[in-house]
Amino acid sequence: MFAPAPDPPSLLFDAPAEEPAWMAELNPEQRAAAQHVGSHLLVLAGAGTGKTTTLCSRVACLVENGTPAERILLLTFTRRAAREMLTRAQALASSGERSGAQRVVGGTFHSAAHRIVREHAGTLGLAPDFSLLDAGDASDVMDLVRQEQGQAEHAKRFPRKGTLVDIYSRTVNAQRPLRDVLKESFPWCEEHGDALSGLFRAYTARKRALGVLDLDDLLVFWRALMRDDEAAARIAAGFDHVLVDEYQDVNSLQVDIVAGFAEQACGVTAVGDDFQAIYGFRSASATHILEFPKRFSGAATITLERNYRSVQPLLDVANGVSAQDTEGFPKALRAQRAGGERAALVYVRDQAHEATVIADRVLAAREDGMLLREQAVLARTGHDTDLLELELSRRRIPYKKYGGLKYFDAAHVKDLLAALRLTDRPGDELAWFRVLQLLDGVGPSRARRVVDVLLGGDPPSLTTLPERWASAREEMPTSAQELADPLAAAIGSCADGAAAGVCAERLREAVAPLVRGHYIDGAVRLQDLDVLCGMAAEARDLRSFVAELVLDPPASAGDLAQPPHLDDDWLVLSTVHSAKGLEWQSVHVIAAYDGNFPADMAAGTRESIAEERRLFYVALTRARRSLAIYVPRRYYHRPGARDDAHGYGKASRFLTPEVQALCAISHLADDPVAASAGGGHAPARRIEVSVDELFA
């Protein structure tokens, strides 16, 4: 057991005559963070230590002690997190004359950026009706520029659009020179440095010509405003406090934005955990939270170490892993729940054996009363669960895998979304180009001719669209005109000021025959469009509805569905990245061997290995009662092949002798295992052949 933390700093609000009842539920460190005054504040909230409770309590304290709620800006990384925090803060501050925490300005970085950039569009030289590109649309524009630059016919392998967008985004968000980014993260692209530089400049120019911004642009323009004295003063004048959740996940642009508020005398509160900084591939860096006290002069630091999620034997393992990091803020989690058994460290023969053992243990736990959905299997990458998925299917164990195609990456959903964009901005070239190609007989070339006629000269408005359409439709085959006319009419009909839900229904009816004709399973896909229309019915207008979907889309259609029935149950499979912020009663961490934790491709630098260690730490801290870590002894060079070529691995370097001593170790590597669904790596079987029955 670890020694108790020292008493927190005593920079507190003057105690009110009657302290609210919820304040008594905070521990001393949480209370100190909630009541802090006098300087910027960094709250180092270890895993399971009540980060959300602390941040909500701070919002409530600010409101209860006189700060107008609308002068508090709460920045998060997901809309769901913002909604939850605002709801909880409102409940805490619901008593007294100063209640009204619902007026706190909260949202994601990108949603706040969209609002502020839209308000200052003229100052930034942007059209007030600019559109937003989601990741898929940005890739399409990048691909268009790639072809125009002649890179599609490059004699050597040239990056495809997805890689180009990744390089561009990482360069912009990290605010580092392109060549440095290529050298560190995309070394095979270094020889194309000059070509990429020109291509990215052309991409930026094309976005400006189209009147569109991608998500990176929102942060770039917001930072530009915060670097301008006059604009920054005007924006910051509306706020007294800026609170940032998950500060370990910020990138350089976001740090500069927050620092801009601090320079205008706004108090900054940052809550995060440097041990959970795992999004380097999104240009986030643990360096930003480590340098917070230096960047925000005079900042106080409060550390939360009392863990309300797990039992101490499991936390001991996590603490043993985090102690290997010599550069982070030192902290050791202390369980507030009594009892608990040690984590299991299980050595298995290979990943086929691993799948069998996990399936056995999951079913055994279910028989002991633990629901499947209270159990999770966490993997370094999605393909690490391939053999396990086969085993689960063979045993008819239902499971849900986090990941896969996101809802708004589905082509038919993007089709309707493009039509919705046209009701706000009829001159959106990309949207027209997409929806026109749903028509039979209209390919890229014919769609280009239609768009040229439709958008030639001054951009059309909803009122002038019918006249433009009369000429543009002549560029299409007669059969296509019959289906396109209702679509153009539905877009134009939204000029009457109809509600968002009504417009969405009109467009859905017009797009439906196009979807049915364009996709083999079009009739099934229409169900997703019904979901989208249902969401639109709750929006105040189509512009904000479409923008919110781009800024923070749901991960899947299932995210939009009603809660499951009581008898629905499934095992959770997830990558560690997707599991951050979640917890389960029982957690199985698979493939914990060197080469996977850390991954071979991430073992090149000290910082990349440190991030891999933090990723492993995040996996360990998701468990409440039970934790099992699996180490396959054997790995196959060609997992899908029929041969038996293999090598032998060892436990992750993060499972040091000291960490292993904290676990209950099992060696199952030599146990006989029945042939599994994993393929040609089961032990050899003996086939008995006899004809004795013929002579009975």
C-alpha positions in Angstrom: 0.0 0.0 0.0 1.2 3.5 -0.9 1.7 6.3 1.5 -1.1 9.0 1.5 -0.6 12.0 -0.7 0.5 15.2 1.0 -2.1 17.8 1.8 -3.2 19.7 -1.3 -2.7 23.5 -1.7 -5.1 25.7 0.3 -6.0 28.1 -2.5 -9.8 27.9 -1.9 -12.9 30.0 -2.2 -14.2 31.6 0.9 -16.4 29.0 2.5 -20.1 29.8 2.0 -22.4 30.0 5.0 -23.9 26.7 4.1 -21.8 24.3 2.0 -23.8 22.3 -0.6 -24.3 18.7 0.3 -22.5 17.3 -2.7 -19.3 19.0 -1.6 -19.0 16.5 1.3 -18.8 13.7 -1.2 -15.5 15.0 -2.6 -12.2 13.8 -1.2 -9.7 16.4 -0.1 -7.8 16.6 -3.4 -11.0 16.8 -5.5 -12.3 19.5 -3.1 -9.1 21.5 -3.5 -9.4 21.3 -7.3 -13.0 22.3 -7.3 -12.5 25.3 -5.0 -9.1 26.5 -6.3 -8.7 30.3 -7.0 -5.9 32.6 -7.7 -4.0 31.0 -10.6 -4.2 28.6 -13.5 -4.7 25.0 -12.4 -3.5 21.6 -13.6 -5.3 18.6 -12.2 -3.4 15.4 -12.8 -6.2 12.8 -12.6 -5.0 9.2 -12.6 -7.2 6.5 -14.1 -10.4 6.0 -12.2 -9.8 8.9 -9.8 -13.1 10.8 -10.5 -11.8 13.2 -13.2 -15.3 14.0 -14.4 -16.7 14.5 -10.9 -13.9 16.9 -10.2 -14.3 18.9 -13.3 -18.1 19.1 -12.9 -17.6 20.2 -9.3 -15.3 22.9 -10.3 -17.8 24.3 -12.8 -20.5 24.1 -10.1 -18.2 25.9 -7.6 -17.5 28.7 -10.1 -21.2 29.2 -10.7 -22.1 29.0 -7.0 -19.5 31.6 -6.1 -20.6 34.2 -8.6 -19.1 33.5 -12.0 -21.9 33.8 -14.6 -22.3 30.4 -16.2 -22.2 31.8 -19.7 -18.7 33.2 -18.9 -17.3 29.6 -18.5 -15.9 27.8 -21.6 -15.6 24.0 -21.2 -13.6 22.3 -24.0 -13.7 18.5 -24.5 -12.9 16.0 -27.2 -16.3 14.5 -27.7 -19.8 15.9 -27.8 -20.9 13.1 -25.5 -18.4 14.1 -22.8 -19.4 17.8 -23.1 -23.1 16.9 -22.7 -22.5 14.6 -19.7 -20.4 17.2 -17.9 -22.8 20.0 -18.5 -25.7 17.9 -17.3 -23.9 16.9 -14.1 -22.6 20.4 -13.4 -26.1 21.7 -13.8 -27.4 19.2 -11.3 -24.7 20.1 -8.8 -25.4 23.8 -9.1 -29.2 23.5 -9.1 -29.7 25.2 -5.8 -29.4 28.8 -4.9 -30.0 32.1 -6.8 -27.0 31.6 -9.0 -28.0 28.3 -10.5 -28.0 28.0 -14.2 -24.9 25.9 -15.1 -26.9 24.9 -18.3 -25.7 28.2 -19.7 -22.0 27.1 -19.6 -20.6 27.3 -23.1 -19.4 23.7 -23.7 -18.4 21.6 -26.6 -15.6 20.0 -28.5 -12.6 22.0 -29.7 -13.8 21.7 -33.2 -17.4 22.7 -32.5 -16.2 25.8 -30.5 -13.8 26.6 -33.4 -16.6 26.3 -35.9 -18.8 28.7 -34.0 -16.0 31.3 -33.5 -14.6 31.0 -37.0 -18.1 31.4 -38.4 -18.6 34.6 -36.4 -15.3 36.0 -37.6 -15.5 34.7 -41.2 -15.2 38.2 -42.7 -12.1 39.1 -40.6 -10.5 35.8 -41.8 -11.3 36.4 -45.5 -13.8 33.5 -45.5 -17.3 33.4 -47.1 -19.9 33.5 -44.3 -21.6 30.4 -45.8 -18.5 28.2 -45.9 -19.0 24.5 -45.8 -17.2 21.8 -43.8 -15.4 18.8 -45.2 -15.5 15.6 -43.3 -12.5 13.2 -43.5 -14.0 11.4 -46.5 -14.7 14.6 -48.4 -11.2 16.0 -47.6 -9.7 12.8 -49.1 -11.7 13.2 -52.2 -10.5 16.8 -52.7 -6.9 15.7 -52.0 -7.3 12.9 -54.6 -8.6 15.4 -57.2 -5.6 17.7 -56.6 -3.3 14.6 -56.8 -4.6 13.7 -60.2 -4.4 17.3 -61.4 -0.8 17.5 -60.3 -0.1 14.4 -62.4 0.9 12.3 -59.4 -1.5 9.5 -60.3 0.8 8.7 -63.3 4.0 9.0 -61.2 6.8 6.6 -62.3 7.4 5.6 -58.6 5.0 4.6 -55.9 3.3 7.9 -54.8 1.2 8.2 -51.6 -2.6 7.6 -52.1 -5.2 10.0 -50.9 -5.6 8.5 -47.4 -1.9 8.7 -46.7 -1.7 12.2 -48.1 -4.5 13.4 -45.8 -2.7 11.8 -42.8 0.6 13.5 -43.7 -1.1 16.9 -44.2 -3.1 16.7 -41.0 -0.2 15.6 -38.8 2.0 18.4 -40.2 -0.7 21.1 -39.6 -1.8 19.9 -36.1 1.8 19.3 -34.8 2.9 22.6 -36.4 6.1 21.1 -37.5 7.9 21.3 -40.9 6.7 18.8 -43.5 10.2 17.3 -43.9 10.5 16.6 -40.2 7.1 14.8 -40.2 8.1 12.7 -43.2 11.4 11.7 -41.7 9.9 10.7 -38.4 6.5 9.1 -39.4 6.5 8.6 -43.1 10.1 7.8 -44.1 9.2 6.0 -47.3 7.7 9.3 -48.6 10.7 11.4 -48.0 11.8 11.3 -51.6 8.5 12.9 -52.6 9.0 15.9 -50.2 9.1 18.6 -52.9 6.1 17.1 -54.7 4.1 16.8 -51.5 4.9 20.4 -50.6 3.5 21.6 -53.9 0.5 19.3 -53.7 -0.5 20.5 -50.2 -0.3 24.1 -51.2 -2.6 23.3 -54.2 -4.9 21.5 -51.8 -5.2 24.5 -49.6 -5.8 26.8 -52.6 -8.5 24.4 -53.9 -10.4 24.5 -50.6 -10.4 28.2 -50.6 -11.7 28.3 -54.2 -14.5 25.9 -53.3 -15.4 27.9 -50.2 -14.8 24.9 -47.8 -12.8 24.2 -44.7 -11.6 20.9 -43.3 -11.5 20.1 -39.6 -7.8 21.1 -39.4 -8.6 24.5 -40.9 -11.0 25.3 -38.0 -8.2 25.0 -35.5 -5.8 26.9 -37.8 -8.2 29.8 -38.2 -9.1 29.9 -34.5 -5.5 30.0 -33.5 -4.9 32.9 -36.0 -7.7 34.8 -34.3 -6.2 34.2 -30.8 -2.8 35.4 -32.1 -4.3 38.7 -33.2 -4.5 41.1 -30.3 -7.8 42.8 -31.3 -9.6 39.6 -32.3 -8.3 37.7 -29.2 -9.4 40.4 -26.9 -12.9 40.4 -28.4 -13.2 36.6 -28.1 -11.7 36.3 -24.7 -13.8 39.2 -23.3 -16.8 36.8 -23.2 -15.1 34.4 -20.8 -13.6 34.4 -17.3 -12.6 30.7 -17.2 -11.5 28.1 -19.7 -11.6 24.5 -18.6 -10.0 21.8 -20.8 -10.8 18.1 -20.3 -8.3 15.3 -21.4 -5.5 17.8 -21.7 -3.0 15.0 -22.4 -4.7 14.7 -25.8 -4.2 18.3 -27.1 -2.0 19.1 -30.1 0.1 22.2 -30.7 -2.7 24.2 -32.3 -5.0 23.5 -29.3 -2.3 24.5 -26.8 -1.8 27.8 -28.6 -5.5 28.5 -28.6 -5.8 27.9 -24.8 -2.7 29.9 -24.2 -4.3 32.8 -26.2 -7.1 32.9 -23.6 -4.6 32.9 -20.7 -2.8 35.9 -22.3 -6.1 37.7 -22.2 -6.4 37.1 -18.4 -8.8 34.1 -18.5 -8.2 31.5 -15.9 -7.2 28.1 -17.4 -8.0 24.8 -15.7 -6.6 21.7 -17.4 -7.5 18.2 -16.4 -5.7 15.1 -17.7 -3.2 12.3 -17.1 0.2 12.2 -18.8 0.1 8.4 -18.3 -2.8 8.2 -20.6 -1.4 10.2 -23.5 -1.8 7.6 -26.3 -2.8 9.6 -29.4 0.5 10.5 -31.0 -0.8 9.5 -34.4 -3.3 12.4 -34.0 -0.4 14.8 -33.3 -1.2 14.8 -29.6 1.9 14.7 -27.3 2.4 14.1 -23.6 4.9 17.0 -23.8 2.1 19.5 -23.7 0.7 18.4 -20.3 4.2 18.0 -18.9 5.1 21.6 -19.9 1.8 23.0 -18.6 3.4 24.6 -15.4 6.0 26.2 -17.6 3.6 27.4 -20.4 1.0 28.7 -17.9 3.1 30.7 -15.4 2.2 30.4 -11.8 -0.1 27.4 -12.3 -0.9 25.2 -9.3 -0.8 21.4 -9.6 -3.2 19.0 -7.8 -2.8 15.2 -8.2 -5.7 12.8 -7.8 -4.5 9.3 -6.9 -7.5 7.8 -5.0 -8.9 5.2 -7.5 -12.6 4.3 -7.3 -12.6 1.8 -10.1 -10.2 -1.1 -9.4 -9.0 -3.2 -6.5 -5.4 -2.6 -5.2 -3.8 -5.9 -6.6 -4.7 -4.8 -10.1 -3.5 -1.2 -9.5 -0.2 -2.5 -8.2 0.5 -4.0 -11.6 -0.5 -0.7 -13.4 1.6 1.3 -10.9 4.5 -1.0 -11.6 4.2 -0.3 -15.4 3.8 3.5 -14.9 6.9 3.6 -12.6 9.0 2.7 -15.6 8.4 6.1 -17.0 11.0 8.5 -15.7 9.8 11.7 -17.3 6.1 11.9 -16.3 4.5 13.3 -13.2 5.0 10.7 -10.5 1.7 9.2 -9.2 0.6 5.9 -7.7 -3.0 4.9 -7.7 -4.5 3.8 -4.4 -7.7 1.7 -4.4 -10.7 2.9 -2.4 -12.3 -0.6 -2.8 -11.2 -3.3 -0.4 -10.0 -6.8 -1.3 -9.4 -8.2 -4.7 -7.3 -10.9 -6.3 -4.0 -10.5 -8.2 -3.9 -10.1 -11.9 -3.4 -13.3 -13.9 -0.4 -13.5 -16.2 -1.1 -16.4 -18.6 1.5 -17.9 -20.9 -0.2 -19.8 -23.8 1.2 -21.7 -26.7 0.0 -19.4 -29.5 -2.9 -17.1 -30.4 -5.1 -20.1 -31.3 -4.6 -21.5 -27.8 -5.1 -18.0 -26.4 -8.5 -17.8 -28.1 -9.5 -21.1 -26.6 -8.5 -20.2 -23.1 -10.2 -16.8 -23.3 -13.5 -18.4 -24.5 -13.3 -20.9 -21.7 -12.8 -18.2 -19.1 -15.5 -15.9 -20.5 -18.1 -18.6 -20.3 -17.0 -19.7 -16.9 -17.4 -16.1 -15.6 -20.8 -16.0 -17.2 -21.8 -19.1 -15.4 -20.6 -17.4 -12.2 -23.1 -14.6 -12.8 -21.0 -12.0 -14.7 -22.8 -10.8 -17.9 -20.9 -11.0 -21.1 -21.1 -7.2 -21.6 -19.3 -6.8 -18.2 -16.3 -8.5 -19.8 -13.9 -7.1 -22.4 -11.0 -8.3 -24.5 -8.6 -5.6 -25.3 -6.1 -5.8 -28.2 -3.2 -3.6 -29.5 -4.7 -3.7 -33.0 -8.0 -4.9 -34.5 -6.5 -7.9 -36.3 -5.2 -9.3 -33.0 -8.7 -10.6 -32.3 -9.1 -12.5 -35.7 -8.6 -16.0 -34.2 -10.6 -15.1 -31.1 -13.6 -14.0 -33.3 -13.5 -17.4 -35.1 -13.5 -19.2 -31.8 -16.3 -17.1 -30.4 -18.4 -17.7 -33.5 -17.8 -21.4 -33.3 -19.0 -21.4 -29.7 -21.9 -19.0 -30.5 -20.7 -16.5 -28.0 -22.1 -13.1 -29.2 -19.7 -10.2 -29.3 -19.5 -6.6 -30.3 -16.3 -5.2 -31.8 -15.4 -1.6 -31.4 -14.3 -0.2 -34.8 -15.1 -0.9 -38.4 -16.9 1.3 -40.8 -18.2 4.5 -39.2 -21.8 5.5 -39.8 -20.9 8.6 -41.8 -18.3 6.8 -43.8 -21.1 4.8 -45.4 -21.5 6.0 -49.0 -25.4 6.2 -48.9 -25.3 8.3 -45.7 -22.8 10.7 -47.3 -25.1 10.9 -50.4 -28.0 12.2 -48.3 -25.6 14.4 -46.3 -24.4 16.0 -49.6 -28.0 16.8 -50.5 -28.6 18.3 -47.1 -25.6 20.6 -47.6 -27.1 21.9 -50.9 -30.1 23.3 -49.0 -27.8 25.6 -47.1 -25.3 26.3 -49.9 -26.6 25.5 -53.4 -23.2 26.4 -54.9 -21.5 23.5 -53.2 -19.6 22.0 -56.1 -18.5 18.9 -54.3 -22.0 18.1 -53.1 -23.5 18.4 -56.6 -20.7 16.3 -58.0 -21.5 13.5 -55.6 -25.3 13.4 -55.8 -25.4 13.7 -59.6 -23.3 10.5 -60.0 -26.0 8.5 -58.3 -28.0 8.9 -61.5 -27.9 6.2 -64.1 -25.9 7.3 -67.1 -24.1 10.2 -65.3 -20.4 9.6 -64.7 -17.7 12.0 -63.7 -17.5 13.7 -67.1 -21.2 14.3 -67.5 -21.5 15.4 -63.9 -18.8 17.9 -64.6 -20.7 19.4 -67.5 -23.9 19.6 -65.4 -22.0 21.3 -62.6 -20.4 23.8 -65.0 -23.8 24.9 -66.3 -25.4 24.9 -62.9 -22.7 26.9 -61.1 -21.5 29.1 -64.0 -21.2 32.8 -63.2 -22.6 33.8 -59.8 -23.3 31.0 -57.4 -27.0 30.1 -57.4 -29.4 30.6 -54.5 -32.3 28.4 -53.6 -34.6 30.9 -55.4 -32.6 31.0 -58.6 -31.9 27.3 -58.6 -35.0 26.3 -60.6 -34.0 28.5 -63.5 -30.4 27.2 -63.5 -31.6 23.7 -63.3 -33.8 24.0 -66.4 -30.6 24.5 -68.4 -28.3 22.2 -66.5 -30.6 19.2 -66.8 -30.3 19.1 -70.6 -26.7 17.8 -70.1 -28.2 14.5 -68.7 -29.9 11.6 -70.4 -33.7 11.7 -70.4 -33.9 8.7 -68.0 -31.6 10.6 -65.5 -33.7 13.8 -65.8 -36.8 12.0 -64.6 -35.1 11.1 -61.3 -33.0 14.2 -60.9 -35.9 16.7 -61.3 -37.5 15.6 -57.9 -34.2 16.0 -56.2 -33.6 19.5 -57.5 -37.2 20.4 -56.6 -36.7 19.1 -53.1 -33.6 21.2 -52.6 -35.3 24.3 -53.9 -38.4 23.7 -51.7 -36.3 24.3 -48.6 -36.3 28.0 -49.5 -39.7 28.3 -47.8 -38.1 28.1 -44.4 -39.3 24.6 -43.6 -38.1 23.0 -40.4 -34.9 20.9 -40.6 -36.8 17.6 -40.1 -39.3 18.5 -42.9 -36.5 19.4 -45.3 -34.6 16.2 -44.5 -37.8 14.1 -45.1 -38.3 15.8 -48.5 -34.7 15.1 -49.5 -34.8 11.5 -48.3 -37.9 10.9 -50.5 -36.0 12.4 -53.5 -32.8 10.5 -52.8 -34.4 7.1 -52.0 -35.0 6.0 -55.7 -31.4 7.0 -56.5 -30.0 4.9 -53.6 -32.2 1.9 -54.6 -31.0 2.1 -58.1 -27.3 2.8 -57.4 -26.6 0.2 -54.7 -27.3 -3.5 -54.9 -28.6 -3.5 -51.3 -30.2 0.0 -51.7 -33.5 -1.0 -50.0 -31.7 -2.0 -46.8 -29.5 1.2 -46.9 -32.7 3.3 -46.7 -33.1 2.4 -43.1 -30.0 4.3 -42.2 -31.4 7.4 -44.0 -34.5 7.1 -41.8 -32.2 7.4 -38.8 -30.6 10.5 -40.2 -34.0 12.1 -40.8 -35.0 11.3 -37.2 -31.9 13.1 -36.0 -32.6 16.1 -38.2 -36.1 16.5 -36.7 -34.5 17.4 -33.4 -32.1 20.1 -34.9 -32.9 23.8 -34.9 -31.7 24.2 -38.5 -30.0 22.2 -41.2 -26.8 24.3 -41.3 -26.0 23.6 -37.6 -27.2 20.0 -38.0 -24.9 19.2 -40.9 -22.0 21.0 -39.2 -22.4 19.0 -36.0 -22.4 15.7 -37.8 -19.1 16.6 -39.5 -17.6 17.9 -36.2 -18.5 14.9 -34.1 -20.2 12.1 -36.0 -21.6 9.0 -34.3 -19.4 5.9 -34.7 -22.1 3.7 -36.0 -25.8 3.4 -36.7 -26.0 1.4 -33.5 -24.9 4.6 -31.6 -28.2 6.1 -32.7 -30.4 3.2 -31.7 -32.4 2.8 -28.5 -30.9 1.0 -25.5 -30.8 -2.8 -25.9 -33.4 -5.1 -24.4 -32.6 -6.5 -21.0 -31.9 -10.0 -22.4 -29.4 -8.7 -25.0 -25.8 -9.6 -24.0 -22.5 -9.7 -25.8 -18.8 -9.8 -25.1 -16.9 -6.6 -25.9 -13.9 -6.7 -28.2 -12.0 -3.5 -28.5 -8.6 -2.0 -29.4 -7.0 -0.2 -26.4 -7.3 3.1 -28.1 -11.1 2.7 -28.4 -11.4 1.5 -24.8 -9.9 4.6 -23.3 -12.4 6.1 -20.8 -14.3 2.9 -20.5 -14.3 0.2 -17.8 -15.5 -3.4 -17.3 -15.7 -5.9 -14.4 -13.3 -8.3 -16.1 -10.7 -7.4 -18.7 -8.5 -9.8 -20.9 -5.4 -8.1 -22.5 -4.3 -10.3 -25.3 -1.0 -10.7 -27.3 1.2 -9.0 -24.6 4.4 -10.1 -26.2 7.4 -7.9 -27.3 6.8 -6.9 -30.9 3.1 -6.2 -30.1 3.5 -4.3 -26.8 5.4 -2.3 -27.9 4.7 -2.8 -31.6 7.7 -3.3 -33.8 6.8 -0.3 -35.9 6.6 1.9 -32.8 9.9 0.9 -31.2 12.1 3.3 -33.1 12.3 6.2 -30.6 12.3 6.7 -26.9 9.0 8.7 -27.1 7.3 6.1 -29.2 8.2 3.4 -26.7 7.0 5.6 -23.9 3.6 6.0 -25.7 3.4 2.2 -26.1 4.0 1.8 -22.4 1.2 4.3 -21.7 -1.1 2.3 -24.1 -0.4 -0.8 -22.1 -1.1 1.1 -18.9 -4.5 2.2 -20.2 -5.4 -1.4 -21.0 -4.5 -2.5 -17.5 -6.5 0.2 -15.8 -9.8 -0.6 -17.5 -10.5 -3.6 -15.1 -12.6 -3.3 -12.0 -12.4 -6.8 -10.4 -10.5 -9.2 -12.7 -7.5 -8.7 -15.0 -5.9 -11.4 -17.2 -2.8 -10.7 -19.4 -2.0 -13.3 -22.1 1.5 -13.9 -23.6 1.6 -16.3 -26.6 5.0 -18.1 -26.7 4.8 -18.9 -30.4 3.9 -16.7 -33.3 3.5 -17.7 -36.9 5.3 -16.0 -39.8 2.3 -16.6 -42.1 -0.8 -16.8 -39.9 -3.2 -17.5 -42.8 -1.0 -20.1 -44.5 -1.0 -23.9 -44.1 2.6 -24.3 -43.1 3.9 -24.3 -39.6 6.8 -21.8 -39.9 7.0 -20.0 -36.6 9.2 -18.2 -34.1 9.3 -17.8 -30.4 8.5 -14.6 -28.5 8.9 -13.3 -25.0 6.7 -11.3 -22.7 6.4 -7.6 -23.3 9.4 -5.6 -22.0 6.8 -3.7 -19.9 6.2 -6.9 -17.9 9.4 -6.6 -16.0 10.4 -9.2 -13.3 9.1 -6.7 -10.7 5.7 -6.4 -12.5 5.4 -10.2 -13.0 6.1 -10.8 -9.3 2.8 -8.9 -8.7 0.8 -11.3 -10.8 -0.5 -14.9 -10.5 1.4 -16.6 -13.2 0.1 -19.6 -15.2 2.0 -21.6 -17.8 -0.5 -23.2 -20.2 1.8 -23.3 -23.2 2.2 -27.1 -23.2 -1.4 -28.0 -22.5 -3.0 -30.2 -25.1 -5.6 -28.2 -27.0 -8.3 -29.4 -29.4 -8.0 -28.1 -32.9 -9.5 -24.7 -33.0 -11.0 -22.5 -35.7 -7.6 -20.8 -36.1 -6.5 -22.9 -39.1 -3.4 -25.0 -39.6 -1.7 -24.5 -36.3 -3.5 -27.0 -34.1 -1.5 -30.0 -32.7 -1.2 -33.0 -35.0 -4.1 -35.4 -34.8 -4.0 -39.2 -35.2 -6.7 -40.6 -37.5 -7.7 -44.1 -36.4 -8.3 -46.5 -39.3 -9.8 -49.9 -38.9 -11.8 -52.6 -40.8 -12.4 -54.8 -37.8 -16.1 -54.2 -37.8 -16.3 -56.1 -41.1 -15.2 -59.2 -39.4 -17.5 -59.0 -36.4 
